[in-house]
Amino acid sequence: MSRPVSRISINTGGGDAPGLNAVIYSVVNSASRLGWKVLGIREGFDGLVYPERYPDGGVMELTPEKVKNIPHLGGTMLGTTNRGNPFRALVDGKEVDLSDRVMEGFRRHQIDAHVAVGGDGSLTIALQLHRKGLRVVGVPKTIDNDLESTTLTFGFASAVSFATECIDRLHMTAQAHRRILVVEVMGRNVGWIALYAGIAGQADAILIPEVPYDLSKVAGHLRRATEGERQHAIVVVAEGAKPAGGEATVKSREPGRVERLGGIGESVAKDLERLTGRETRAVVLGHLLRGGSPVAQDRILGLAFGAGAIQALQKGLDGVMVALNPPRLEFVPLADAVVRQRPVPLEGEAVIAARTLDICFGD
């Protein structure tokens, strides 16, 4: 029999995504209707590990009044971090395990259960804390849409919408200058954003991690596409795309963090200019995809996931993640949810549609 719940906490970890504030709003209001108190932990788990860094001690009480005007806002009112792994914290240049500080923080604040909002990295941390005795429900968050156990994650639709708008604008300037423009987008090791934005934005080529590319084939396709009246082209590149037999382009490696991908757009643009003889420029959308207000779909999904997390706690569930399996929300074991990423299926309707529309993948 699960112990009763009257006091819960919530945090947001990893990269920010449109829809995080909607989750916070939903958790606070759903819990308050049950008479539960909600505490927000600052910047991942840093509010518990380093409470001295924060004027409020790293933890703030969240009430319906405090969150009433946040669902439409981007970012997260709690702050976030992608360096905040308490199991691998950097102290004086050395990795140390500070997870006991986190557990002590939960005990000090008399927290009965925790809602962890994050991607695979943040939810892996939550799973490790669950194994140390913390009652946890996870909420999936990533603009990359790469979590295996849920059909969709909030933030993805907003990222695709903004990337498509940028591609639409770039068509105009590419046409004016008769250029090839290479648009680099986020996505880590999967190509969901690049694929969907590329199709919606009528790109001529889309390069994604799931399809290692041969740039000479891309160049040949672009030469044919620009030999008539149309004298410009758009190439969308996922940051984790890689040439056949090669590796993804890494911008930097820092202790305590996953390696930062980036630079593939400039590299592809340089080589395409040489191979096609046409002026080529690169545009990196980067963190622009994370910012701004969430589109309606992401607001609704964030609100649904937040309410689902409270439903899970009401049911006495523990160590699970809220997942979308249309038309229902389901609860899947955290251990299953973080075990692997969800790549773009090459036999899926989006890839088939792109190929039918003569969009080149470089294979």
C-alpha positions as CSV (number, residue, x, y, z in Angstrom):
1,M,0.0,0.0,0.0
2,S,1.5,3.3,-1.0
3,R,2.0,5.9,1.7
4,P,-0.4,8.9,1.5
5,V,0.6,12.0,-0.3
6,S,0.0,15.5,1.0
7,R,3.2,17.3,-0.1
8,I,4.9,17.0,-3.5
9,S,7.6,18.7,-5.4
10,I,8.3,19.4,-9.1
11,N,11.5,20.3,-11.0
12,T,12.5,20.9,-14.6
13,G,15.8,19.6,-15.9
14,G,17.8,19.6,-19.2
15,G,17.2,21.9,-22.1
16,D,14.1,24.1,-21.8
17,A,11.2,23.5,-24.1
18,P,7.9,25.4,-24.9
19,G,5.3,23.9,-22.7
20,L,7.2,23.5,-19.4
21,N,5.2,26.2,-17.7
22,A,2.0,24.6,-18.8
23,V,3.1,21.4,-17.0
24,I,3.9,23.3,-13.8
25,Y,0.6,25.1,-14.0
26,S,-1.3,21.8,-14.4
27,V,0.6,20.0,-11.6
28,V,0.0,22.8,-9.2
29,N,-3.7,23.3,-9.9
30,S,-4.4,19.5,-10.1
31,A,-2.6,18.9,-6.8
32,S,-4.2,21.9,-5.1
33,R,-7.7,20.6,-5.9
34,L,-6.7,17.5,-3.8
35,G,-5.4,19.6,-0.9
36,W,-1.8,18.8,-1.6
37,K,1.0,21.4,-1.2
38,V,3.4,21.8,-4.1
39,L,7.1,22.8,-3.9
40,G,9.2,23.8,-6.9
41,I,12.9,22.9,-6.9
42,R,15.2,25.4,-8.7
43,E,17.3,24.5,-11.7
44,G,17.0,20.8,-11.9
45,F,18.1,19.3,-8.6
46,D,20.5,22.1,-7.9
47,G,18.1,23.8,-5.5
48,L,18.6,20.8,-3.2
49,V,22.3,20.2,-3.8
50,Y,23.3,23.9,-3.5
51,P,20.5,25.6,-1.5
52,E,22.9,28.4,-0.5
53,R,23.0,29.7,-4.0
54,Y,19.4,30.8,-4.0
55,P,17.6,33.6,-2.0
56,D,14.7,31.2,-1.3
57,G,16.9,28.3,-0.3
58,G,16.5,26.6,-3.7
59,V,12.9,25.6,-3.1
60,M,9.7,27.7,-3.5
61,E,6.1,27.0,-2.6
62,L,3.9,27.0,-5.7
63,T,0.2,28.0,-5.4
64,P,-2.5,28.4,-8.1
65,E,-2.1,32.2,-7.6
66,K,1.6,32.1,-8.4
67,V,1.2,30.1,-11.6
68,K,-2.1,31.4,-13.0
69,N,-0.5,33.4,-15.9
70,I,2.3,31.1,-17.0
71,P,0.9,28.3,-19.4
72,H,1.4,30.5,-22.5
73,L,5.0,31.5,-21.6
74,G,8.1,29.8,-22.9
75,G,11.0,28.8,-20.7
76,T,10.4,27.6,-17.1
77,M,9.6,29.6,-14.0
78,L,11.7,27.1,-12.0
79,G,14.8,27.4,-14.1
80,T,16.7,24.5,-15.5
81,T,20.2,23.1,-16.1
82,N,21.8,20.5,-18.3
83,R,24.9,20.3,-16.0
84,G,23.0,19.3,-12.9
85,N,23.6,15.6,-12.5
86,P,24.0,15.1,-8.7
87,F,25.4,11.6,-9.3
88,R,28.3,13.1,-11.3
89,A,28.8,16.6,-9.8
90,L,32.0,18.4,-10.5
91,V,33.8,19.5,-7.3
92,D,37.3,20.9,-7.6
93,G,37.6,19.4,-11.1
94,K,36.6,15.9,-9.9
95,E,33.4,14.0,-10.4
96,V,31.6,13.2,-7.1
97,D,28.3,11.7,-6.1
98,L,26.1,14.3,-4.3
99,S,22.9,12.4,-4.6
100,D,22.6,12.0,-0.8
101,R,22.3,15.7,-0.6
102,V,19.3,15.5,-2.9
103,M,17.7,12.8,-0.8
104,E,18.4,14.7,2.4
105,G,16.8,17.8,0.8
106,F,13.6,15.8,0.1
107,R,13.5,14.6,3.7
108,R,14.2,18.1,5.1
109,H,11.2,19.5,3.1
110,Q,9.0,16.5,4.0
111,I,8.3,15.7,0.4
112,D,6.1,12.6,-0.1
113,A,6.5,12.4,-3.9
114,H,8.2,14.1,-6.8
115,V,7.3,15.0,-10.3
116,A,10.4,15.1,-12.5
117,V,10.0,16.9,-15.9
118,G,12.8,16.2,-18.4
119,G,14.3,14.3,-21.3
120,D,16.2,11.0,-21.2
121,G,19.1,12.5,-19.2
122,S,16.9,14.1,-16.5
123,L,14.6,11.2,-16.2
124,T,17.6,8.8,-15.9
125,I,18.6,10.9,-12.8
126,A,15.0,10.6,-11.5
127,L,15.2,6.9,-12.0
128,Q,18.4,6.7,-10.0
129,L,16.8,8.7,-7.2
130,H,13.8,6.4,-7.3
131,R,16.1,3.5,-6.7
132,K,17.4,5.3,-3.7
133,G,13.9,5.5,-2.2
134,L,12.3,8.6,-3.8
135,R,8.7,8.2,-5.0
136,V,8.8,9.6,-8.5
137,V,6.5,10.2,-11.5
138,G,8.3,11.4,-14.7
139,V,6.9,13.8,-17.3
140,P,8.6,13.6,-20.8
141,K,10.1,16.8,-22.1
142,T,12.2,17.3,-25.2
143,I,11.9,19.3,-28.4
144,D,13.7,16.4,-30.1
145,N,10.7,14.1,-29.8
146,D,13.1,11.2,-29.2
147,L,11.7,9.3,-26.2
148,E,10.8,5.8,-27.0
149,S,7.8,5.3,-24.8
150,T,5.7,8.2,-25.8
151,T,4.3,9.1,-29.3
152,L,4.8,12.8,-28.8
153,T,6.6,15.2,-26.5
154,F,5.7,18.8,-25.9
155,G,8.0,21.4,-27.4
156,F,8.4,19.5,-30.6
157,A,5.4,21.1,-32.4
158,S,6.6,24.6,-31.4
159,A,10.2,23.9,-32.6
160,V,8.9,22.6,-35.9
161,S,6.5,25.5,-36.4
162,F,9.3,28.1,-35.8
163,A,11.8,26.2,-37.9
164,T,9.3,26.1,-40.8
165,E,8.7,29.8,-40.5
166,C,12.4,30.4,-40.7
167,I,12.7,28.2,-43.8
168,D,9.8,30.0,-45.5
169,R,11.7,33.3,-45.0
170,L,15.0,31.8,-46.2
171,H,13.4,30.7,-49.4
172,M,12.9,34.4,-50.3
173,T,16.4,35.5,-49.6
174,A,17.9,32.4,-51.3
175,Q,15.8,33.1,-54.4
176,A,16.8,36.8,-54.4
177,H,20.5,35.9,-54.4
178,R,20.3,32.6,-56.3
179,R,22.0,30.8,-53.4
180,I,21.8,27.5,-51.7
181,L,21.0,27.9,-48.0
182,V,21.8,25.2,-45.5
183,V,19.7,25.4,-42.3
184,E,21.0,23.6,-39.3
185,V,18.4,22.6,-36.6
186,M,18.6,20.9,-33.2
187,G,17.7,17.3,-32.6
188,R,20.7,15.6,-31.0
189,N,20.9,12.0,-32.4
190,V,17.5,12.0,-34.2
191,G,16.1,13.9,-37.2
192,W,12.4,14.5,-36.2
193,I,12.7,18.3,-36.3
194,A,14.7,18.4,-39.5
195,L,12.4,16.0,-41.2
196,Y,9.1,17.7,-40.3
197,A,10.3,21.2,-40.8
198,G,12.1,20.3,-44.0
199,I,8.9,18.8,-45.5
200,A,6.7,21.6,-44.3
201,G,9.2,24.2,-45.6
202,Q,9.6,22.5,-49.0
203,A,13.3,21.8,-48.6
204,D,15.2,20.3,-51.5
205,A,17.3,18.0,-49.2
206,I,17.1,16.9,-45.6
207,L,20.0,15.3,-43.8
208,I,19.2,13.3,-40.7
209,P,21.2,11.0,-38.4
210,E,19.1,8.0,-39.4
211,V,20.3,8.2,-43.0
212,P,24.1,8.6,-43.4
213,Y,24.6,10.9,-46.4
214,D,26.8,11.1,-49.5
215,L,27.3,14.8,-50.2
216,S,28.1,14.2,-53.8
217,K,24.6,12.8,-54.2
218,V,23.1,15.8,-52.5
219,A,25.1,18.1,-54.8
220,G,24.0,16.3,-57.9
221,H,20.3,16.6,-56.7
222,L,20.8,20.3,-56.1
223,R,22.4,20.9,-59.5
224,R,19.4,19.3,-61.2
225,A,17.0,21.3,-59.0
226,T,18.6,24.6,-59.8
227,E,19.4,24.2,-63.5
228,G,16.0,25.6,-64.8
229,E,14.2,28.7,-63.9
230,R,14.5,28.0,-60.2
231,Q,18.0,29.1,-59.2
232,H,18.0,28.5,-55.4
233,A,17.7,25.6,-53.0
234,I,17.2,24.9,-49.3
235,V,19.0,22.1,-47.4
236,V,17.8,21.3,-43.8
237,V,20.5,19.5,-41.7
238,A,19.9,17.9,-38.3
239,E,22.8,18.8,-35.9
240,G,23.6,15.0,-35.5
241,A,23.6,14.2,-39.2
242,K,26.7,12.4,-40.4
243,P,28.3,11.3,-43.7
244,A,28.4,7.7,-44.6
245,G,31.2,6.1,-42.7
246,G,31.8,9.2,-40.7
247,E,30.8,10.7,-37.3
248,A,28.6,13.5,-36.1
249,T,30.2,16.9,-35.9
250,V,31.0,17.8,-32.2
251,K,31.3,21.5,-31.2
252,S,32.8,20.9,-27.8
253,R,33.2,18.3,-25.0
254,E,32.9,19.5,-21.4
255,P,33.3,17.5,-18.2
256,G,29.9,16.6,-16.6
257,R,27.9,17.3,-19.8
258,V,27.0,15.5,-22.9
259,E,29.0,16.5,-25.9
260,R,27.7,19.6,-27.7
261,L,26.8,18.9,-31.3
262,G,27.1,21.6,-33.9
263,G,29.0,22.9,-36.9
264,I,27.6,20.5,-39.4
265,G,25.7,23.3,-41.2
266,E,28.9,25.2,-42.0
267,S,30.7,22.1,-43.0
268,V,28.0,21.0,-45.4
269,A,27.6,24.5,-46.9
270,K,31.3,24.7,-47.6
271,D,31.4,21.4,-49.3
272,L,28.2,22.0,-51.3
273,E,29.6,25.3,-52.6
274,R,32.7,23.5,-53.9
275,L,30.6,20.6,-55.4
276,T,27.9,22.7,-57.0
277,G,29.8,25.8,-57.9
278,R,26.8,27.8,-56.5
279,E,27.2,30.3,-53.6
280,T,26.1,28.6,-50.4
281,R,25.5,30.0,-46.9
282,A,24.7,28.3,-43.6
283,V,22.1,29.4,-41.0
284,V,22.0,27.8,-37.5
285,L,18.7,28.1,-35.8
286,G,20.0,26.7,-32.5
287,H,18.3,27.8,-29.3
288,L,15.8,29.9,-31.2
289,L,13.9,26.6,-31.5
290,R,13.6,26.3,-27.7
291,G,12.4,29.9,-27.1
292,G,9.0,31.6,-27.6
293,S,5.5,30.8,-26.6
294,P,4.3,27.2,-27.0
295,V,1.9,26.5,-29.8
296,A,-1.6,25.3,-28.8
297,Q,-0.7,21.7,-29.3
298,D,2.2,21.9,-26.9
299,R,0.2,23.8,-24.3
300,I,-2.5,21.2,-24.4
301,L,0.0,18.3,-24.2
302,G,1.9,20.0,-21.3
303,L,-1.4,20.5,-19.4
304,A,-2.4,16.9,-20.0
305,F,0.9,15.5,-18.9
306,G,0.9,17.6,-15.7
307,A,-2.6,16.4,-14.9
308,G,-1.6,12.8,-15.7
309,A,1.3,13.0,-13.2
310,I,-1.1,13.9,-10.4
311,Q,-3.4,11.1,-11.6
312,A,-0.5,8.6,-11.3
313,L,0.2,9.7,-7.8
314,Q,-3.5,9.4,-6.9
315,K,-3.4,5.9,-8.2
316,G,-0.5,5.1,-5.9
317,L,1.9,4.6,-8.8
318,D,5.7,5.1,-8.4
319,G,8.7,5.0,-10.7
320,V,6.6,5.6,-13.8
321,M,6.5,8.1,-16.7
322,V,3.4,9.7,-18.2
323,A,3.2,8.7,-21.9
324,L,1.0,9.6,-24.8
325,N,-0.5,6.6,-26.7
326,P,-3.3,8.3,-28.6
327,P,-6.0,8.7,-27.7
328,R,-4.9,7.9,-24.1
329,L,-2.3,8.8,-21.6
330,E,-0.6,5.8,-20.1
331,F,1.9,5.2,-17.4
332,V,5.1,3.3,-18.3
333,P,8.0,2.2,-16.1
334,L,10.7,4.9,-16.0
335,A,13.3,2.1,-16.5
336,D,11.7,1.3,-19.9
337,A,11.1,4.9,-20.8
338,V,14.8,6.0,-20.7
339,V,16.4,2.8,-22.1
340,R,16.7,4.0,-25.7
341,Q,15.9,6.9,-28.0
342,R,13.2,6.8,-30.7
343,P,14.7,7.4,-34.1
344,V,12.8,8.5,-37.2
345,P,11.4,5.3,-38.8
346,L,12.7,5.1,-42.4
347,E,9.6,3.2,-43.4
348,G,7.3,5.8,-41.8
349,E,4.9,8.0,-43.7
350,A,7.0,11.2,-43.3
351,V,10.1,9.8,-45.0
352,I,7.9,8.1,-47.7
353,A,6.2,11.4,-48.3
354,A,9.5,13.3,-48.5
355,R,10.9,10.8,-51.0
356,T,7.7,10.9,-53.1
357,L,8.1,14.7,-53.2
358,D,11.7,14.3,-54.5
359,I,13.4,15.5,-51.4
360,C,16.9,14.1,-51.2
361,F,18.3,12.4,-48.1
362,G,21.8,11.9,-49.6
363,D,21.6,8.1,-49.8
